[in-house]
Structures are given as structure tokens and as C-alpha cells.
Amino acid sequence: MDRIIIAHLITDLNTGGAERMLEKLVSRMDRNRFRSIVVSMTDIGPIGENIIAEKIPVFNLRMISGRANLIGTARYFRFLWRAPVDIIQSWLYHADLLGLLIGKLARVKRVVWGIRCSDMDFKNYRTLTNMTVKLNSKLSFMTDAIVVNSMIGQKVHREMGYREEKMFFIPNGFDTEKYRPDNSARKRLRDQLGLQNDAILIGIVARWDPMKDQMNFLKAASLLAEKLDSVHFVMVGLGIDSSNKRIMSFMNNRSLKDRIHLLGLRNDVSRVMAALDVLSSSSAYGEGFSNTLGEAMACGIPCVATDVGDSARIVGETGLVVPPKNPEALANAWKRLIDIGQEGRRGLGISARKRIQEHFEISKVVKQYEGLYTSLLSNRQSLAL
């Protein structure tokens, strides 16, 4: 078989789990068998620049987020009509719809959707997004495959009307060389924050978004801070800085300014994670397969996660899982991990890293994508993994 050409279509390449997973996938696929092209609907962004640095072409349709755009759609059709694309792999709802409709019109051989979330609360998002998801459920019979990255996401979308026989579960994968334990990271971050080396650090890494429910994290932080003087909280992600009025108002009202450290968007997340005592995911809904949980576990850090998406399946016995929207439960789980001491947390962290290496290492996940793409073009609707 000739080299398979795959055009990956995504909403943007700024930040987020889907974008990072796309970067990991295209940079590691066997380039003797597959040629990847990445198309961003809105802009290239920092992840796009990373992909370009891997000598993978990236195109920009220059659409405006949240708006239907006929000019951008025409650009995409022209791109597909001129390029010898074998497979469109789309990522996220809006890209799924555009990839399917224009891909079929341009007579691309195979169209594969990518579903990266679970039970979304669509009242927090634009009407256009809600309409897109409903339309996608009606059109899902036209796809050649639907990749879902979580078991819960597969169940939720089946109940929404997405065609189950089209679905293939492929989890997120993690680079266990980049994300690994680092004994020097602990002191380095505490020095940066002006803290003693024995200070307990509980962290969250997520963009500011209703789905991520950082307010749940902050409320739990307030509860735990009243009990323990040695605990501090690190928040990382797009929109997590002093310009965030909701965060600043909460911190000022509860005198938490010296206990919560807002680091914003960082390019050294792996080292920040490796410096923590506990990593937390506080999502309220919608989480499919959390990247930050897997990355922290690969760094040897035990996690406390809300029971959203596949978080319980990822963490297993190496951390704790609590109900969403329950800051008391979240704070109590953090305290349980603090109470077992540094050696107890280190033992959990060793088990966590081993779990990621055995089940979710990136090279294994890439092979699953490669197997799917190969099977689709040889007209076999099953994976040989």
C-alpha cells in the first residue's frame, strides 16, 4: 500500500487536551507509512508552531471562532480538492461537522471523527455548539469511523444518537520520557514561590472553563487551608492569572492570596507537575480522558479526581476519586493523601507511573491509530491491535 495521507482538522491549535494529543500523534506516526497534514479552522497557535517544528505542514482556514464562515469553508474544500488526501481525521464537534460535509463533497475516501468529551453541559456554551452536536448525531451514519477517547464518552454519545457501530475506543497516550519523576523539581518550584522545601503543594492544570470547575478547587482549598498551615495551592493554565476577576475576588474574600499561586500558561508543565505532592482534577462534567491526570501520574504524582468521564478508570488504585461539585469531599481526599506522609505518596506515585506505562504509553496508542487508518483503507472494519 502507498503511503496514507491523513488530513487532521481541528478547531484551533492554541491549548487543550485534544490539541496536545494531536501533536503527540502526528509527531510519532510512522512517516514511511503515513503522511500527516494538519488544518486549523481558526489559527495556528503555539501547538501549531510545535507541529511545524516537526516538519509537518499546518494550514490555517482563518475562520472566526463561533461563527459560520463560507469563505473558510471554501478554503477547506479547495484544499481537499487539490490535495491527494486519503483520510480526514477531525477533532472536536465543529471540526467533525465541517470535515464530514466538505470531505464527502470533495470525495475524500474516508472520514473519521474524534470525540474527546463525555456528558457536556451545553447551557454553558454557544447555541451553535449545541446545534452542531445535535446535527452530528443525525449525520454520524455517514462517517467511516468515530474515535472516542473515553468509555464514558462512548456511552454518552451512543445515548445521544451517535452510531455505536462506528465507534472505536482509543485512549489518550502519554510520553513517559517527557513526563517523569524529577527529584530536583520539588525544591526548584518551591524556591520560585518563596516556600520552604517541606511545604505541601496541591496543583491543578487546566484552562479556565466552566467544565474544569476551578471554583470547586478553590472552595476545597479554602476548607483545607483552614486546617493546615503548611499546604499551598498551585493553579496552572490559560486564563489562570491575576487578570481573572472571579479567582481574585474569591482569594481576596477568603484571605488566600499567600496560599494560592497563579502560574498562568506555562511551557514547563511537566516540571511543575513533578514538583507537586498531589495533582487534582476538579471537573464538573464533560471530561473524557484527562490528559493532566495521565501526565501527573507519569511524573509519579498521586492524583485526586472528580468522578467525571474516565477519571476513575485512569487513576485506578493509585489515587482517590470523589463526587464532582463537592468541595468538602475534595478537601477531605487531599487531607487523606497528606496524612499518609511523603513516603506513602511516593509509593502511590510509583504505582501511578507504572499504570501509565503499562496501559497508556503514547507509542501503544499511536499504533492503535495507525491500525485503524490501515484497516479503513483496506475495507476492514475491525482493529488488529
C-alpha positions in Angstrom: 0.0 0.0 0.0 1.2 3.5 -0.8 1.8 6.0 2.0 -1.5 7.0 3.6 -2.2 10.7 3.6 -4.2 11.9 6.6 -5.5 15.5 6.9 -6.2 16.3 10.6 -8.9 19.0 11.0 -9.2 20.8 14.4 -10.9 23.9 15.6 -7.6 25.6 16.8 -4.1 24.8 17.9 -3.8 27.0 21.0 -4.0 24.8 24.0 -6.1 21.9 25.3 -6.1 18.1 25.6 -7.3 17.4 22.0 -4.7 19.7 20.6 -1.9 18.2 22.6 -3.0 14.7 21.7 -3.0 15.6 18.0 0.6 16.9 18.4 1.7 13.7 20.0 0.1 11.6 17.4 1.3 13.3 14.2 4.9 13.7 15.5 5.1 9.9 16.3 3.4 8.2 13.4 5.5 6.1 11.1 6.4 8.6 8.4 7.3 5.8 6.0 3.7 4.6 6.0 1.7 7.8 6.9 1.9 11.5 5.9 0.1 13.9 8.2 -1.2 17.3 7.3 -2.8 19.5 10.0 -5.6 22.0 9.2 -6.7 24.5 11.8 -10.1 26.2 11.4 -9.2 29.4 13.3 -5.5 29.9 14.0 -2.2 28.1 14.3 -1.2 28.9 17.8 1.7 27.5 19.9 0.8 23.9 19.4 0.7 24.5 15.6 4.1 26.0 15.8 5.3 22.9 17.6 3.9 20.7 14.9 5.6 22.8 12.2 8.9 22.4 14.0 8.4 18.6 13.5 8.3 19.4 9.7 4.6 18.6 9.4 2.6 21.1 7.3 0.0 23.1 9.1 -2.7 25.1 7.2 -5.0 27.8 8.6 -8.5 28.4 7.3 -8.7 31.7 9.1 -12.2 31.3 10.4 -13.6 33.2 13.4 -14.4 31.1 16.4 -18.1 30.7 17.0 -19.2 31.9 13.5 -20.2 30.1 10.4 -17.8 31.1 7.7 -18.4 30.4 4.0 -15.0 31.7 2.9 -13.2 29.4 5.3 -15.4 26.5 4.2 -14.5 27.3 0.6 -10.8 27.3 1.5 -11.1 23.9 3.1 -12.9 22.5 0.0 -10.3 23.9 -2.3 -7.5 22.4 -0.1 -9.2 18.9 -0.2 -9.9 19.1 -3.9 -6.3 19.9 -4.7 -4.6 17.6 -2.1 -4.5 13.8 -2.5 -6.0 13.1 0.9 -6.9 9.5 1.8 -8.4 10.1 5.3 -9.8 13.1 7.1 -9.4 12.8 10.9 -11.3 15.5 12.6 -11.0 16.6 16.3 -14.0 18.1 18.3 -17.6 18.8 17.3 -17.3 21.7 14.9 -14.4 20.1 13.0 -16.3 16.9 12.8 -19.2 18.6 11.1 -17.0 20.5 8.6 -14.8 17.5 7.9 -17.7 15.3 7.2 -19.7 17.6 4.9 -16.8 19.0 2.9 -14.9 15.7 2.9 -17.8 13.9 1.3 -18.3 16.7 -1.2 -14.6 16.6 -2.1 -14.8 12.8 -2.4 -12.2 12.0 0.3 -12.0 8.2 0.7 -12.6 8.0 4.5 -13.8 10.4 7.2 -13.0 9.7 10.8 -14.5 11.8 13.7 -12.8 12.4 17.0 -15.0 12.7 20.2 -13.0 13.9 23.2 -15.6 14.6 25.9 -18.4 12.9 27.8 -21.5 14.4 29.3 -21.2 18.1 28.4 -23.5 20.7 30.0 -24.3 22.6 26.8 -26.1 25.5 28.5 -22.6 26.9 29.3 -21.7 27.0 25.6 -22.9 28.7 22.5 -26.1 27.8 20.8 -24.1 27.0 17.7 -22.2 24.3 19.6 -25.5 22.7 20.8 -26.9 22.7 17.3 -23.7 21.2 15.9 -23.7 18.3 18.4 -27.4 17.5 17.6 -26.8 17.7 13.9 -23.7 15.4 14.2 -25.7 12.8 16.0 -28.1 12.7 12.9 -25.2 12.5 10.5 -23.0 10.1 12.3 -24.1 7.2 10.0 -22.2 8.9 7.2 -18.8 8.6 8.9 -16.4 5.8 8.3 -15.3 5.7 12.0 -15.7 7.6 15.2 -12.7 7.6 17.6 -13.8 8.1 21.2 -11.1 8.6 23.9 -13.2 7.5 26.9 -15.6 4.7 27.7 -18.0 7.2 29.3 -17.9 9.4 26.2 -18.8 6.4 24.1 -21.8 5.6 26.3 -23.0 9.2 26.4 -22.8 9.7 22.7 -24.5 6.4 21.9 -27.4 7.6 24.1 -27.3 10.9 22.1 -27.9 9.1 18.9 -24.3 8.6 17.6 -23.9 5.3 15.7 -22.3 2.8 18.1 -21.1 0.5 15.3 -18.9 3.3 14.0 -17.2 3.9 17.4 -13.6 2.8 18.2 -12.2 3.4 21.7 -8.6 4.7 21.7 -7.5 6.4 24.9 -5.1 9.3 25.2 -1.4 8.4 25.3 1.4 9.9 27.4 5.1 10.5 26.8 6.7 8.8 29.8 10.1 10.2 28.9 9.0 13.8 29.0 6.6 13.3 31.9 8.8 11.5 34.5 9.8 11.9 38.2 12.3 14.7 38.8 13.8 14.9 42.3 15.1 18.4 41.7 11.8 19.9 40.6 10.4 20.0 44.2 12.9 22.4 45.5 13.1 24.4 42.3 9.4 25.3 42.2 9.3 26.0 46.0 12.3 28.3 45.6 10.4 30.1 42.8 7.4 30.5 45.0 9.3 31.5 48.1 8.3 28.5 50.1 10.1 26.1 52.4 11.0 22.7 50.9 8.6 20.9 53.2 5.6 23.0 52.0 2.8 20.8 50.7 1.8 21.7 47.2 -1.6 20.7 45.7 -1.9 21.6 42.0 -4.4 21.8 39.2 -3.5 22.2 35.5 -6.5 23.3 33.3 -7.6 26.2 31.2 -10.2 28.5 32.7 -13.5 26.8 31.6 -16.9 26.0 33.3 -16.2 22.3 32.6 -13.0 22.4 34.7 -14.8 23.9 37.7 -11.8 25.6 39.2 -14.2 27.2 41.7 -14.7 23.8 43.2 -10.9 23.6 43.6 -10.8 27.0 45.2 -13.6 26.2 47.6 -11.8 23.0 48.6 -8.6 24.9 49.0 -10.2 27.3 51.4 -11.5 24.5 53.5 -8.2 22.7 53.7 -6.2 25.9 54.3 -8.2 26.5 57.5 -6.9 23.1 58.8 -3.3 23.0 57.6 -0.9 25.9 57.6 1.7 24.1 55.5 -0.5 23.5 52.4 -0.3 25.7 49.4 -2.1 25.5 46.0 -0.7 25.9 42.5 -3.0 26.7 39.6 -1.7 26.5 36.0 -3.5 27.1 32.7 -4.8 29.6 30.2 -6.7 32.3 32.0 -5.4 31.4 35.4 -3.7 34.6 36.4 -4.2 37.9 38.2 -6.4 39.2 35.4 -9.1 36.6 36.3 -11.6 38.6 38.3 -13.5 35.6 39.7 -10.4 33.9 41.1 -9.0 37.2 42.5 -12.4 38.0 44.2 -12.5 34.6 45.8 -8.9 34.8 47.0 -9.4 38.3 48.4 -12.6 37.5 50.2 -11.0 34.5 52.0 -7.5 35.8 52.6 -5.9 33.2 50.4 -3.6 35.4 48.5 -0.5 34.0 50.1 -1.7 30.3 49.8 -2.8 30.2 46.2 -0.2 30.6 43.4 -1.5 31.5 39.9 1.1 30.5 37.3 -0.9 31.0 34.1 0.1 29.3 30.9 3.4 27.5 31.3 5.8 25.8 28.9 7.3 23.6 31.7 4.2 21.9 32.9 6.0 18.5 33.2 8.4 20.1 35.8 5.6 21.8 37.6 3.7 18.6 37.9 6.8 16.7 39.1 7.2 19.2 42.0 3.7 18.6 43.4 2.6 16.5 46.3 -0.9 15.9 44.8 -2.4 16.8 41.4 -6.1 17.3 41.3 -8.8 17.4 38.6 -11.9 19.2 39.8 -14.1 18.9 36.6 -17.8 19.2 37.0 -18.8 17.4 33.7 -17.7 16.8 30.2 -14.2 15.4 30.9 -13.5 12.5 28.6 -9.9 11.2 29.2 -8.0 13.7 31.3 -4.5 14.5 30.0 -3.4 16.1 33.2 -4.2 13.1 35.3 -2.1 10.8 33.0 0.7 13.3 32.8 0.9 13.8 36.6 0.8 10.0 37.1 3.6 9.6 34.7 5.6 12.1 36.8 5.0 9.8 39.8 2.4 12.1 41.4 -0.7 10.7 43.1 -4.0 12.3 42.0 -7.4 13.2 43.4 -10.0 13.5 40.7 -13.7 14.1 40.5 -15.7 11.2 39.1 -16.2 12.6 35.7 -15.5 10.8 32.4 -12.9 8.1 32.6 -11.1 9.7 35.5 -11.7 6.8 37.9 -10.5 4.3 35.3 -7.3 6.3 34.8 -6.5 6.7 38.4 -7.4 3.2 39.5 -6.0 2.3 42.9 -3.2 4.8 42.7 -5.2 7.9 43.9 -8.6 8.9 45.1 -11.8 9.8 43.3 -14.6 12.0 44.7 -18.0 13.2 43.5 -18.0 16.4 41.3 -19.1 19.8 42.7 -18.4 18.7 46.3 -15.5 20.8 47.7 -15.8 19.1 51.2 -15.1 15.7 49.6 -12.3 17.1 47.5 -10.6 18.7 50.6 -11.0 15.5 52.6 -9.4 13.4 49.9 -6.5 15.8 49.8 -6.0 15.5 53.5 -6.1 11.7 53.3 -3.1 11.9 50.9 -1.3 14.4 53.1 -1.8 12.3 56.2 -0.1 9.2 54.7 3.1 11.2 54.5 5.7 11.7 51.8 6.7 8.1 51.7 3.1 7.0 51.3 2.6 9.4 48.5 5.8 8.3 46.9 4.6 4.7 46.9 1.3 5.7 45.2 3.3 7.8 42.7 5.4 4.8 41.7 2.3 2.7 41.2 0.7 5.6 39.2 3.6 5.8 36.8 3.7 2.1 36.3 0.0 2.2 35.4 0.5 4.8 32.7 3.5 2.9 31.3 1.5 -0.4 31.1 -1.8 0.9 29.8 -1.4 4.4 28.3 2.1 4.9 26.9 2.0 7.0 23.8 3.7 4.5 21.4 1.0 2.0 22.1 -1.8 4.5 21.4 -0.2 5.6 18.2 -0.1 2.0 17.0 -3.9 1.9 17.6 -4.5 4.9 15.4 -2.2 3.5 12.7 -4.1 0.2 12.8 -7.4 1.9 12.4 -6.3 4.0 9.5 -4.8 1.0 7.7 -7.9 -1.1 8.3 -10.2 1.5 7.0 -8.4 1.8 3.7 -8.2 -2.0 3.3 -12.0 -2.1 4.0 -11.7 -4.0 7.3 -13.9 -2.5 9.9 -12.0 -4.0 12.8 -8.8 -3.2 14.6 -5.9 -5.5 14.6 -4.2 -4.2 17.7 
